[in-house]
Amino acid sequence: MMSKIYKCVPVSQNVIVGKKGSSKDTSNAIEDLINSNANEGWELDNIIETSTIIPAGCIAGLLGSKGTAVDSNILVFSKEN
């Protein structure tokens, strides 16, 4: 029995196409990402939604800010080891 190895790739709409991009631009960029990994033998295994808290800066922290939540998705790829 062969074991699998996994690779996680974070994805965010703002990272991919910037603030002025459309949802079609985003879907095309994600499609390209999936296809380029597939060409290297990786198979899309799962998509995980995450939220990361970015700590407040020095002054904002002193003023009581807790930080900012940034939502993103992680594409999980797998292939046989």
Order of alpha helices (4+ residues) and beta strands (2+ residues): beta-alpha-alpha-beta-alpha-beta
